[in-house]
Amino acid sequence: MTDIVLLTGRTMPREVPENDLLVGELRALGVTAEIHPWDAALDWGSYGLSLVRTTWDYWDRLDEFLDWAGQVGRKTALRNPAEVITWNHHKGYLVSLAEQGVPVVPTALLARGSDRARIDAVLAEFRERHGDIEIVGKPAVSAGARGALRARVDGPETAPHLESLVARGDALLQPLADSVLTRGETSLVFFGSEFSHAVRKVPAAGEYRIHEHHGGTVQEHTPTEAELAVAQAALAASPAPVAYGRVDLVELAGGPAVMELELIEPELFLPYTEGATARYAHHLAGLLP
């Protein structure tokens, strides 16, 4: 029996050295590990733990992926579990977090198929609350800022863009946090419920997207007590215990707020902090039966 299978995508947007580093650290602990695409025909019962790592094609095959998680979760110890994957794949969880008292970036949801009258009403409500600010409209199921638009609430492109998004799926609307343009986002990484390390992701000049493929840079970060508290509160709202998680925060006027809670396939920035990969390997080894 192989101890752990690390699940990745069949077509990856870029190489992911984290997986090879993790296999090496697991091997040093005497734990065997393999890397396979999530949709491979595997004997799931032959693995002690099936770890969703970098399945970065799932949003293009969402229904298939969610069905796969449910089925595979009945055959193996899938982490994070299917219950968490189902809850976390749609950014509507941000509304759920806010209802539980977790500070989040203000978020308005638009359901798939919303007509122009509904879109205009949401924009009018947003304008009343926040003014004619810059906003970001994006799909409720996406990654890497795909489909995102930065514009003013009353910008001529805003409503048409939202119309194009809801023609394909649910969408959300958020104010652009000014702090993203200056200090970026902070990402706090947890193994189980224990904090491991953090990074700050800073956008390129003139950009608001912090991703490396948009020119962003990553640096090690020491979180504040407030950042830790908000991240821990967000993680505690998960519908089931998790093996890993990443909480992305931005700074608002009232303090840190959740931009995203990543519990499916987050990059964990393991190479940026000494000892992070070893901590992850030890944590995973402890989950084996």
Backbone as a ProteinNet text record, in pm:
[ID]
protein_1_A
[PRIMARY]
MTDIVLLTGRTMPREVPENDLLVGELRALGVTAEIHPWDAALDWGSYGLSLVRTTWDYWDRLDEFLDWAGQVGRKTALRNPAEVITWNHHKGYLVSLAEQGVPVVPTALLARGSDRARIDAVLAEFRERHGDIEIVGKPAVSAGARGALRARVDGPETAPHLESLVARGDALLQPLADSVLTRGETSLVFFGSEFSHAVRKVPAAGEYRIHEHHGGTVQEHTPTEAELAVAQAALAASPAPVAYGRVDLVELAGGPAVMELELIEPELFLPYTEGATARYAHHLAGLLP
[TERTIARY]
84.3	0	87.1	52.1	117.1	50.1	128.7	72.4	-14.8	39.2	-30.5	-23.8	-136	-134.4	-164.1	-78	-96.9	-167.2	-283.3	-366.4	-345.2	-324.1	-293.5	-386.7	-364.6	-444.7	-378.4	-460.3	-404.6	-334.1	-387.5	-325.3	-298.6	-172.6	-137.7	-96.4	-134.6	-94.8	53.9	116.8	261	309.9	439.7	496.6	477.6	465.3	440.2	548.1	656.8	765.1	723.4	615.3	570.4	547	491.1	457.6	581.9	682.8	806.6	877.2	874.7	934.3	864.3	732.2	655.9	683.2	692.3	724.5	859.2	956.8	1088.3	1085.7	1012.6	1003.1	928.6	826	754	844.2	922.9	1014.9	1114.5	1160.2	1254.5	1192.2	1059.6	988.9	951.4	988.7	952.3	812.3	754.2	618.8	627.4	563	563.7	454.5	485.6	389.9	405.5	291.6	288.3	209.9	234.3	161	82.2	-49.4	-134.4	-241.4	-291	-406.6	-527.8	-615	-731	-825.5	-826.7	-919.5	-857.4	-740.2	-677.3	-757.4	-748.3	-816.5	-729.2	-749.3	-665.8	-744.7	-672.5	-730.8	-729.1	-835.4	-836.6	-819.1	-862.6	-848.3	-705.8	-615.4	-475.5	-394.3	-459.5	-389.4	-441.4	-349.1	-389.8	-451	-408.7	-458.4	-452.2	-562.2	-567.2	-578.8	-476.1	-463.9	-486.8	-590.9	-615	-509.7	-422.4	-311.8	-323.1	-308.6	-301.8	-390.9	-517.8	-614.2	-664.1	-573.5	-601.2	-677.2	-740	-829.6	-973.3	-999.2	-1131.2	-1241.8	-1212.6	-1319.1	-1369.6	-1292.8	-1339.5	-1423.3	-1420.5	-1495	-1564.7	-1631.9	-1678.7	-1772.6	-1876.6	-1971.5	-1903.1	-1814.3	-1740	-1653.2	-1589.5	-1500.2	-1578.2	-1690.4	-1769.5	-1824.6	-1868.1	-1915.7	-1801.9	-1684.4	-1566	-1534	-1535.3	-1502.3	-1597.7	-1726.5	-1822.9	-1800.5	-1770.9	-1749.3	-1618.3	-1511.1	-1379.6	-1375.6	-1447.4	-1450.5	-1510.4	-1584.6	-1639.7	-1546.2	-1435.5	-1342.6	-1207.7	-1178.2	-1046.5	-1060.2	-955.3	-952.5	-915.3	-1015.2	-993.9	-980.5	-874.2	-851.2	-810.7	-876	-987.5	-1109.1	-1202.5	-1314.1	-1412.8	-1493.9	-1589.3	-1684	-1722.7	-1812.6	-1752.5	-1623.3	-1554	-1540.6	-1507.4	-1492.4	-1622.9	-1733.5	-1863.6	-1895.9	-1865.9	-1895.4	-1804.5	-1678.1	-1577.5	-1559.7	-1615	-1588.3	-1659.1	-1764	-1844.6	-1822.2	-1786.3	-1748.1	-1865.1	-1982.5	-2092.7	-2062.2	-1958.6	-1920	-1880.9	-1843.1	-1808.9	-1929.6	-2047.3	-2170	-2195	-2170.1	-2187.1	-2091.5	-1967.5	-1870.5	-1916.4	-1963.6	-2009.6	-2126.5	-2216.2	-2330.9	-2288.2	-2170.6	-2118.5	-2028.6	-2020.6	-1944.4	-1798.5	-1755.9	-1616.6	-1601.2	-1504.1	-1484.7	-1447.3	-1524.7	-1497.6	-1508.8	-1451.7	-1471.8	-1620.3	-1688.1	-1830.8	-1856.9	-1955.2	-1978.4	-2127	-2161.3	-2298.1	-2298.1	-2393.4	-2402.7	-2511.3	-2483.9	-2580.8	-2597.6	-2720.8	-2746.6	-2737.8	-2700.6	-2698.5	-2834.9	-2834.2	-2958.3	-3021.5	-2956	-3011.1	-3027.9	-3143	-3165.4	-3103.9	-3111.7	-3047.1	-3109.7	-3240.1	-3303.8	-3245	-3221.2	-3162.9	-3019.8	-2943.8	-2805.9	-2804.2	-2891	-2896.6	-2935.5	-3025.5	-3067.7	-2952.4	-2874	-2758.6	-2654.6	-2629.6	-2534.3	-2582.2	-2713	-2767.7	-2751.9	-2775.2	-2758.5	-2612.2	-2524.2	-2379.9	-2339.4	-2391.7	-2359.2	-2410.1	-2527.7	-2585.1	-2501.1	-2448.4	-2369.1	-2227	-2167.3	-2024.4	-1987.4	-2083.2	-2051.6	-2008.3	-1970.2	-1925	-1777.5	-1754.8	-1618.4	-1577	-1449.4	-1404.2	-1448.1	-1495.1	-1541.1	-1469.1	-1482.1	-1436.2	-1555.7	-1589.2	-1692.5	-1625.8	-1665.8	-1599.1	-1691.7	-1660	-1740.8	-1732.9	-1840	-1840.5	-1762.6	-1735.2	-1651.5	-1541.7	-1420.8	-1308.6	-1181.8	-1070.9	-942.1	-849.5	-746.7	-647.1	-698.8	-807	-868.2	-925.2	-953.5	-1014.9	-1155.2	-1185.1	-1316.7	-1340.1	-1237.2	-1254	-1245.2	-1327	-1323.8	-1309.1	-1216.2	-1202.6	-1262.7	-1361.2	-1428.7	-1498.9	-1554.6	-1635.7	-1778.2	-1847.7	-1985.2	-2067	-2052.5	-2130	-2057.1	-1948.5	-1875.3	-1959	-1942.4	-2025.6	-2004.1	-1889.4	-1860.1	-1907	-1946.7	-1973	-2093.8	-2209.7	-2331	-2320.2	-2268.5	-2253.9	-2162.4	-2055.7	-1966.7	-2038.4	-2114	-2189.8	-2293.7	-2355.2	-2449.7	-2380.8	-2259.6	-2188.3	-2151.5	-2122.4	-2087.7	-2209.2	-2322.9	-2440.1	-2503.2	-2463.9	-2509	-2447	-2333.1	-2262.1	-2268.5	-2293.3	-2294.8	-2319.1	-2310.2	-2325.2	-2205.5	-2228.2	-2122.4	-2126.4	-2019.6	-2017.1	-1954.4	-1989.1	-1945.2	-1882.4	-1763.5	-1693.4	-1629.2	-1617.4	-1539.4	-1391.5	-1322.1	-1177.8	-1113.9	-1045.3	-978.7	-853.7	-849.2	-735.3	-603.5	-607.2	-483.8	-419.7	-501.2	-445.2	-345.6	-371.8	-286.1	-153	-148.6	-27.5	47.8	-26.4	41.3	4.4	-91.1	-127.5	-216.6	-210.6	-285.4	-187.9	-234.3	-156.8	-224.9	-145.2	-196.8	-140.6	-229.3	-190.2	-219.9	-120.8	-131.7	-141.7	-236	-260	-250.8	-194.6	-199.3	-286.5	-402.1	-502.4	-548.2	-556.3	-595.7	-475.7	-354.6	-233.1	-174.2	-146.3	-81.2	60.5	98.2	233.1	317.7	270.4	351.3	261.2	317.3	240.4	329.1	264.3	333	247.7	311.2	239.3	255.3	143.9	143.4	118	213.7	210.8	193.1	96.5	75.7	184.2	197.3	287.2	230	315.7	273	156.9	49.5	-66.1	-163.4	-130.1	-215.3	-290.5	-401	-470.5	-469.7	-438.5	-430.1	-291.7	-289.7	-163.6	-93.9	-152.5	-99.6	32.1	118	248.8	236	134.3	120.1	67.4	31.1	-3.4	108.7	223.6	337.7	355.4	272.4	283.2	406.4	445.6	559.6	515.7	594.1	562.1	678.8	646.8	749.8	700.9	793.9	756.6	694.7	602	526.4	505.6	517.7	484.4	347.6	246.1	111	94.5	4.6	-31.1	-127.9	-148.3	-245.2	-385.2	-417.9	-549.1	-564.8	-461.2	-467.8	-485.1	-411.2	-424	-565	-621.1	-754.3	-859.9	-855	-952.7	-935.4	-811.3	-786.3	-835.5	-810.5	-855.3	-1007	-1072.5	-1218.9	-1275.1	-1213.6	-1259.3	-1241.1	-1126.4	-1097.8	-1194.1	-1229.1	-1319.9	-1460.2	-1493	-1626.5	-1641.7	-1534.6	-1542.7	-1642.8	-1720	-1819.6	-1762.1	-1633.7	-1567.8	-1420.9	-1352.7	-1209.6	-1130.4	-1024.7	-943.4	-799.9	-733.7	-593.5	-502.7	-554.5	-477.6	-574.8	-525.9	-607.9	-523.3	-570.7	-504.1	-609.6	-581.5	-675.5	-610.5	-673.6	-623.9	-694.9	-616.8	-670.7	-629.4	-715.4	-681	-712	-653.9	-673.7	-783.6	-888.3	-994.7	-986.5	-1074.8	-1070.3	-1086	-1162.4	-1185	-1086.3	-988.5	-891	-887.4	-820.9	-810.5	-945.3	-965.9	-1089.4	-1056.1	-1139.3	-1116.6	-1151.4	-1056.1	-1081.7	-1120.8	-1047.1	-1080.8	-1035.4	-1110.1	-1074.4	-1052.8	-928.8	-891.1	-872.8	-971.1	-968.7	-972	-953.2	-956.6	-816.7	-760.8	-633.9	-539.9	-524.8	-442.9	-294.2	-228	-82.5	-49.3	43	72.2	203.1	270	391.6	494.7	509	600.4	746.6	794.9	938.1	975.8	878.6	909.2	945.3	918.4	943.4	1018.8	1131	1211.3	1130.7	1132.5	1066.1	920.6	862	719.3	687.2	769	742.6	755.9	855.3	873.3	754.7	704.1	587.3	466.4	449.8	336.1	349.4	469.5	492	464.4	509.4	484.6	334.6	265.8	121.3	50.4	87.2	22.8	53.9	178.8	214.5	128.3	95	13.3	-132.3	-175.4	-311.8	-328.2	-217.1	-223.9	-278.1	-355.3	-407.9	-297.9
-120.6	0	124.6	220.8	351.9	435.9	509.9	586.9	702.6	785.4	909.2	928.3	967.9	1013.5	1162.9	1239.6	1383.8	1405.6	1469.5	1483	1618.3	1611.8	1731.6	1738.3	1833.6	1846.2	1776.2	1732.5	1665	1765.6	1884.1	1991.3	2106.5	2128.4	2228.7	2359.2	2472.9	2601	2630.9	2571.6	2588.5	2478.8	2458.8	2355.8	2395.8	2293.8	2318.2	2245.9	2315.5	2250.1	2206.5	2265.1	2226.7	2076.7	2016.2	1874.9	1787.8	1817.3	1739.8	1759.9	1883.1	1908.3	1826.5	1820	1748.1	1598.9	1543.5	1401.4	1370.7	1459.4	1438.8	1440.6	1535.1	1542.5	1422.2	1376.4	1257.6	1135.3	1123.2	1010.8	1008.6	1127.1	1135	1084.8	1087.8	1037.6	890.9	829.6	690.5	673.3	782.8	780.4	778.1	680.5	672.9	762.8	827.6	919.9	917.5	928.3	936.7	1061.6	1109.1	1223.2	1175.2	1199.3	1157.4	1263.3	1271.7	1356.3	1305.1	1394.9	1355	1264	1275.2	1195	1066.1	1027.8	902.9	783.8	671.9	548.7	480	515.3	464.7	369.4	282.2	196.3	274.9	350.4	444.8	377.7	253.7	184	146.2	162.7	125.4	239.2	354.5	469.3	496.9	522.5	557.3	695	785.6	922.9	974.4	1032.2	1094.2	1244.2	1317.4	1459.1	1545.6	1627.1	1722.6	1833	1842.8	1938.2	2050.1	2017.2	2121.7	2083.1	2061.4	2022.6	2148.7	2215.8	2349.7	2350.6	2239	2236.1	2207.9	2198.2	2152.5	2250.9	2381.7	2479	2473.7	2413.1	2394.3	2267.4	2183	2056.2	2040.4	2145.3	2154.1	2040.7	2016.4	1911.8	1776	1750.7	1624.1	1614.3	1724.2	1723.7	1702.6	1771.4	1756.5	1614.9	1557.6	1419.4	1324.4	1351.5	1269.4	1275.1	1392.6	1405.8	1325.4	1330.5	1254.8	1105.4	1057.5	914.1	867.8	941.4	902.1	913.2	1010.8	1026.9	909.1	824.1	703.5	584.6	601.3	490.6	509.5	633.1	664.7	780.8	804.7	922.3	1042.6	1112.5	1227.8	1352.3	1426.5	1550.2	1658.9	1772.1	1797.2	1720	1689.8	1601.3	1665	1578.7	1624.3	1729.8	1719.2	1817.2	1957	1965.8	2094.7	2145.2	2055.4	2093.5	2150.3	2084	2129.9	2268.5	2292.1	2421.3	2532	2500.1	2602.1	2637.9	2558.9	2585.2	2710.5	2753.8	2869	2982	3099	3208.7	3266.9	3207.3	3241.8	3212	3131.7	3106.3	3236.6	3339.6	3467.4	3527.8	3513.1	3560.4	3480.9	3350.8	3266.2	3308.4	3337.8	3382.7	3513	3607.3	3735.4	3715.7	3624.1	3597.5	3537.9	3474.8	3416.9	3514	3637.6	3739.5	3748.3	3676.2	3683	3805	3892.6	4007.7	3962.5	4005.7	3972.7	4099.5	4095.7	4203.8	4205.3	4322	4325.9	4260.8	4170.1	4089.8	4084.6	4116.3	4101.5	3991.8	3899.7	3788.3	3813.4	3772.8	3775.7	3633.3	3584.9	3448.1	3435.5	3318.6	3289.2	3321.6	3387.3	3420.6	3551	3621.7	3751	3844	3914.8	4004.5	4141.7	4229.2	4360.4	4441.1	4425.3	4499.1	4458.7	4329.5	4281.6	4332.6	4330	4379.1	4527.3	4604.7	4748.3	4774.9	4693.3	4711.6	4684.6	4580.1	4548.5	4659.4	4709.7	4819	4945	4972	5089.9	5076.6	4956	4933.3	4948.9	4899.6	4911.6	5058.2	5134.9	5277.6	5352.1	5314.3	5380.7	5355	5234.6	5198.8	5253.7	5248.7	5274	5393.8	5449.8	5556.6	5499.8	5590.2	5546.1	5506.1	5397.9	5350.7	5255.6	5217.5	5109.5	4977.3	4890.7	4759.6	4651.4	4528.9	4412.9	4320.4	4288.3	4190.2	4065.6	3948	3825.1	3705.6	3595.6	3475	3423.8	3359.5	3301.5	3171.9	3112.8	2992.8	3022.2	3045.2	3076	3074.6	3100.2	3109.6	3195.7	3248.8	3326.7	3453.9	3510.8	3635.2	3621.5	3498.5	3480.4	3540.5	3616	3675.2	3798.2	3846.5	3961.5	4092.2	4188.1	4322.1	4423.7	4515.9	4631.2	4751.2	4814.5	4928.2	5009.2	5121.6	5198.5	5142.5	5164.3	5115.4	5163.9	5292.9	5350.7	5345.6	5270.4	5262.3	5197.7	5240.2	5187.2	5037.8	4985.5	4844.9	4753.3	4811.4	4729.1	4638.4	4695.6	4614.7	4513.8	4551.9	4451.9	4335.5	4366.3	4258.3	4162.4	4217.9	4132.8	4051	4112.1	4037	3917.7	3938.8	3828.5	3719.5	3759.7	3659.9	3576.5	3641.3	3566.2	3485.2	3510.4	3424.6	3286.1	3276	3148.5	3088.6	3172.9	3122.2	3234.7	3204.3	3307.1	3402.7	3524.5	3625.7	3699.4	3768.8	3849.1	3984.4	4076.1	4215	4254.8	4313.6	4356.7	4492.5	4575.6	4698.5	4664.7	4741.4	4724.4	4780.9	4695.6	4740.8	4820	4946.6	5032.4	4973.9	4903.2	4848.3	4745.4	4682.5	4584.3	4650.6	4775.7	4846.5	4886.3	4896.6	4944.5	4834.2	4753.7	4650	4509.3	4495	4364.1	4285.8	4154.1	4063	3984.3	3942.1	3848.9	3713.2	3608.2	3471.4	3397.4	3346.9	3270.5	3123.8	3038.6	2896.7	2816.9	2723.6	2638.6	2492	2411.6	2267.3	2216.4	2158.9	2136.4	2272.2	2285.8	2415.2	2497.3	2447.5	2513	2603.6	2728.1	2820.8	2774.4	2780.3	2741	2860.6	2936.9	3046.2	3139.8	3253	3351.7	3419.3	3467.2	3546.5	3668.2	3766.9	3881.8	3879.4	3894.3	3894.3	4037.4	4093.7	4235.1	4247.7	4326.6	4339.9	4424.4	4406.9	4492.8	4634.3	4731	4870.7	4885.9	4950.7	4972.7	4856.7	4745.4	4626.8	4615	4543	4508.5	4358	4280.8	4135.3	4098.4	4018.5	3992.5	3865.3	3795.2	3667	3684.9	3585.2	3593.2	3601.8	3533	3539.5	3675.1	3761.9	3901.2	3997.1	3942.1	4025.1	4047.9	3985	4001.3	3932.3	3975.5	3915.3	3865	3772.8	3709.5	3728.8	3763.6	3779	3720.8	3675	3618.8	3727.7	3688.1	3784.5	3731.1	3818.5	3784	3843.9	3760.5	3814.3	3885.1	3980.6	4048.3	3960.2	3994.8	3920.8	3932	4048.8	4068	3979.2	3970	3883.3	3737.5	3695.3	3557.2	3529.5	3622.8	3602.5	3589.2	3675.7	3669.8	3540.2	3503.8	3381	3258.5	3253.3	3139.1	3131.4	3246.6	3248.7	3198	3236.5	3189.6	3039.1	2990.8	2847.8	2766.5	2819.2	2748.4	2736.7	2817.4	2812.6	2701.2	2631.1	2520.6	2416.7	2356	2258.5	2127.9	2106.8	1986.2	2018.5	1943.5	1967.9	1952.7	2032.2	2031.7	1990.1	1937.7	1901.2	2019.8	2114.4	2231	2342.1	2462.6	2575.5	2700	2789.6	2918.1	3027.4	3128.9	3239.5	3364.9	3423	3544.6	3664.6	3759.6	3876.1	4005.4	4104.6	4241.4	4332.7	4450.2	4546.3	4645.5	4649.9	4748.4	4850.2	4949	5054.5	4997.7	4889.3	4830.6	4724	4694.6	4590.5	4485.5	4373.7	4270.2	4204.9	4167.1	4102	3992.8	3891.7	3777.6	3814.6	3794.7	3805.1	3668.1	3565.6	3429.5	3332.7	3223.9	3111.8	2993.8	2951.1	2851.3	2714.8	2624.7	2493.7	2377.5	2406.3	2297.6	2269.3	2365.2	2337.8	2457.8	2520.7	2642.2	2615.1	2707.1	2709.5	2746.2	2671.3	2689.8	2763.5	2805.6	2886.3	2819.4	2689.6	2613.7	2657.2	2689.8	2723.5	2857.5	2939.8	3075	3083	2976.8	2979.1	2853.1	2871.2	2756.4	2667.7	2539.3	2442.7	2417.8	2496	2481.5	2345.9	2302.6	2173.8	2060	2067.5	1963.4	1960.5	2076.6	2079.9	2015.1	2043.7	1986.1	1834	1787.6	1642.9	1574.5	1632.4	1575	1572.5	1677.8	1683.4	1572.7	1556.4	1455	1315.1	1294.2	1162.5	1128.5	1229.1	1207.7	1175.1	1199.6	1168.8	1026.9	958	823.5	725.4	627.2	527.3	438.4
0	0	0	-87	-84.1	23.2	99.2	209.7	162.3	71.8	33.1	-117.7	-177.3	-315.5	-314.5	-382.1	-397.6	-530.9	-526.1	-644.8	-710.8	-841	-917.7	-1038.1	-1125.9	-1246.9	-1363.8	-1457.3	-1575.3	-1666.7	-1677	-1755.7	-1661.2	-1626.9	-1527.3	-1594.6	-1537.3	-1595.1	-1580.1	-1481	-1462.1	-1368.9	-1367.2	-1280.3	-1133.5	-1048.8	-907.1	-825.8	-791.9	-717.4	-577.7	-524	-390.6	-378.2	-482	-473.4	-462.5	-543.9	-537.3	-403.7	-351.9	-220.9	-112.7	-121.7	-20.5	-28	-148	-163.3	-99.6	-119.9	-60.6	91.1	148.6	294.8	351.9	283.3	328.4	323.4	215.9	203.6	318.6	360.3	472.1	602.3	609.5	728	713.7	601.6	577.8	523.2	470.8	415.7	263.7	200.5	54.8	-1.2	-113	-174.2	-324.8	-393.7	-539	-579.6	-701.9	-756.9	-877.9	-876.7	-988.2	-1014.8	-1140.3	-1166.4	-1088.8	-1048.7	-969.9	-1045.5	-1178.8	-1257.1	-1308.8	-1255.3	-1296.5	-1243.5	-1314.2	-1271.5	-1167.2	-1041.6	-933.2	-844.5	-778.3	-675.8	-545.8	-521	-410.9	-275.4	-263.9	-136.7	-103.8	-201.3	-176.8	-117.1	-93.4	-36.2	104.7	194.3	329.9	338.4	245.6	244	100.9	54.5	-78	-58	-97.7	-65.2	-188.2	-184.4	-292.7	-280.4	-380.3	-370.6	-473.2	-599.2	-701.8	-819.1	-791.4	-895.4	-966.7	-1035.7	-1087.6	-1218.8	-1250.9	-1366.4	-1325.2	-1195	-1152	-1187.5	-1188.9	-1213	-1357.4	-1447.3	-1584	-1598.1	-1494.1	-1495.4	-1360.9	-1318.8	-1181.1	-1142.4	-1220.6	-1184.4	-1174.6	-1269.2	-1267.2	-1142.6	-1106.1	-990.3	-860.4	-845.1	-723.4	-711.8	-823.1	-821.7	-786	-844.2	-813.2	-663.9	-604.7	-463	-376.5	-410.5	-333.6	-342.9	-461.7	-480	-416.6	-443.4	-392.6	-240.1	-185.6	-41.3	32.2	-41.3	20.6	9.9	-64.1	-87.2	-19.6	20.4	74.7	172.1	249.3	337.5	251.5	198.3	111	196.2	172.9	245.4	147.2	154.8	244	197.1	290.9	257.1	160.3	98.4	-2.8	52.6	179	239.8	235.8	262	259.8	116.4	24.8	-115.5	-169.6	-139.2	-186.8	-131.7	-6	57	6.4	-18.1	-43.7	-191.5	-282.9	-424.5	-473.9	-404.8	-446.3	-347.2	-398.2	-309.5	-230.5	-245.8	-158.1	-12.6	14.2	153.3	224.3	147.7	210.6	281.6	221.6	286.1	413.3	407.4	526.1	637	601.9	702.6	767.5	686	739.4	835	801.9	888.1	1022	1023.9	1147.1	1223.5	1174.5	1244.5	1207.5	1103.8	1058.4	967.7	991.8	902.5	760.6	664.3	524.7	441.3	320.6	225.3	187.9	195.6	161.8	26.2	23.6	-95.2	-128.2	-253.6	-302.9	-407.6	-398.4	-491.3	-595.6	-716.8	-825.4	-876.6	-876.8	-919.4	-1071.1	-1114.5	-1257.6	-1318.3	-1432	-1499.5	-1454.2	-1359.9	-1317	-1437.2	-1442.4	-1554.7	-1527.2	-1625.5	-1612.9	-1499.4	-1477.1	-1368.5	-1233.6	-1215.2	-1089.9	-1075	-1181.9	-1177.7	-1143.2	-1207.5	-1180.2	-1034.3	-980.5	-841.6	-745.3	-772.2	-686.6	-696.2	-815.2	-831.6	-759.7	-767	-698.9	-547.8	-495.8	-352.1	-312.4	-396.5	-370.6	-369.5	-466.7	-476.2	-353	-306.2	-188.8	-64.7	-54.5	63.7	57.7	-59.8	-70.4	-156.9	-232.2	-324.8	-458.7	-549.6	-682.8	-674.5	-602.2	-580.5	-692.3	-689	-776.5	-716.7	-803.4	-758.9	-840	-792.8	-868.1	-884.7	-1008.8	-1038.4	-1092.9	-1041.7	-1084.1	-1067.1	-1131.7	-1114.6	-971.4	-926.7	-792.2	-787.3	-902.1	-910.9	-1011.2	-960.9	-1049.1	-966.4	-1031.6	-962.6	-1045.6	-980.5	-1051.9	-1113.9	-1059.2	-1107.2	-1247.5	-1290.1	-1421.7	-1422.2	-1525.4	-1539.6	-1454	-1384.5	-1295.8	-1373.9	-1332.2	-1390.3	-1279	-1295.8	-1206.6	-1277.2	-1212.6	-1274.7	-1166.3	-1203.1	-1110.2	-1109.8	-998.6	-989.2	-1108.2	-1143.3	-1252.8	-1386.5	-1393.2	-1518.7	-1628.2	-1752.9	-1861.7	-1886.8	-1843.6	-1867.8	-1755.1	-1639	-1521.5	-1538.9	-1567.7	-1581.7	-1696.5	-1813.6	-1920.6	-1881.7	-1806.9	-1764.9	-1670.4	-1575.6	-1484.6	-1560.7	-1661.6	-1745.4	-1811.1	-1859.7	-1925.7	-1825	-1700.7	-1598.4	-1559.7	-1533.9	-1487.2	-1600.4	-1723.4	-1832.5	-1822	-1749.9	-1738.2	-1598.1	-1497.5	-1360.7	-1262.5	-1132.7	-1030.9	-1035.4	-989.5	-987.9	-855.2	-826.2	-704.2	-730.6	-642.1	-653.1	-519.9	-526.9	-405.6	-429.7	-324.4	-339.8	-354.8	-435.4	-446.1	-319.3	-244.6	-122.4	-160.7	-122.6	-158.1	-109.1	3.7	60.2	-32	-118.2	-211.3	-304.7	-342.1	-437.2	-374.6	-242	-175	-101	-23.3	55.8	12.1	-79.5	-130.4	-36	-47.9	37.6	123.8	239.8	320.5	316.5	309.6	307.7	427.5	513.4	631.8	605.2	624.6	594.1	723.6	725.8	842	802.8	890.8	878.1	991.5	956.7	1059	1109.3	1238.9	1296.6	1341.6	1314.7	1362.1	1254.7	1291.7	1199.4	1169.7	1042.2	1002.2	959.7	858.6	806.3	725.8	686.6	611.4	507.9	401.8	300.3	269	210.8	157	6.1	-65.1	-211.3	-258.1	-328.3	-365.5	-517.1	-563.1	-707.4	-773.3	-903.2	-980.5	-984.1	-1014.2	-1020.5	-1119.2	-1072.3	-1157.2	-1163.3	-1098	-1098.5	-966.7	-967.2	-842.8	-819.8	-925.8	-914.4	-861.9	-755.9	-686.2	-736.7	-830.6	-873.7	-949.4	-936.6	-1001	-1152.8	-1210.2	-1356.2	-1402.1	-1308.2	-1340.9	-1297.2	-1264	-1226.9	-1078.4	-996	-851.4	-794.4	-675.6	-607.3	-470.4	-415.6	-287.7	-192.8	-68	33.8	165.6	246.1	375.9	462.9	548.5	628	768.5	867.5	1005.4	1036.9	1058.5	1077.2	1210.8	1213	1337.3	1416.1	1542	1622.6	1562.5	1508.1	1446.8	1323.5	1241.5	1123.8	1164.6	1265.3	1312.8	1363.4	1437.1	1493.9	1385	1284.9	1176.4	1097.1	1067.4	991.6	1067.8	1196.5	1276.1	1282.7	1290.8	1292.2	1159.4	1049.1	918.3	905.5	946.5	936.5	1022.6	1138.6	1229.9	1172.9	1072.4	1013.3	910.7	878.5	783.9	833.3	742.6	786.1	837.6	820.7	871.8	894.8	982.1	1004.8	875	863.1	741.6	772.9	671.1	684.3	652.2	576.2	533.8	500	499.9	459.8	444.9	358.7	340.8	348.6	429.8	445.9	389.1	286.9	223.5	284.2	334.1	403.2	333.8	344.3	304.2	421.8	418.4	526.8	488.1	568.7	551.6	664.5	663	765.1	905.2	919.1	1050.8	1090	1003.3	1033.7	923.9	947.4	844.2	817.5	690.9	649.1	548.8	545.9	457.3	313.4	224.1	81.6	26.9	68.3	28.5	136.5	150.4	236.3	143.5	128	28.2	95.3	72.5	138	39.1	-90.5	-188.5	-242.1	-316.8	-385.6	-379.1	-261.6	-257	-272.3	-340.1	-330	-185.9	-125.2	17.2	41	-65.2	-54.2	37.9	22.8	107.9	94	-26.9	-37.6	24.4	61.6	107	255.2	330.5	474.3	515	577.3	620	714.6	685.5	772	739.2	647.2	618.9	557	460.7	396.3	495.7	583.3	684.5	780.9	818.6	907.8	841.1	713.7	641.8	633.9	602.7	593.5	726.8	835.9	969	998.3	959.9	984.8	907	778.4	696.2	746.9	787.9	842.2	964.4	1042.3	1160.9	1129.1	1004.7	965.7	914	889.7	834.9	938.3	892.7	987.2	1044.1
[MASK]
+++++++++++++++++++++++++++++++++++++++++++++++++++++++++++++++++++++++++++++++++++++++++++++++++++++++++++++++++++++++++++++++++++++++++++++++++++++++++++++++++++++++++++++++++++++++++++++++++++++++++++++++++++++++++++++++++++++++++++++++++++++++++++++++++++++++++++++++++++++++++++++++++

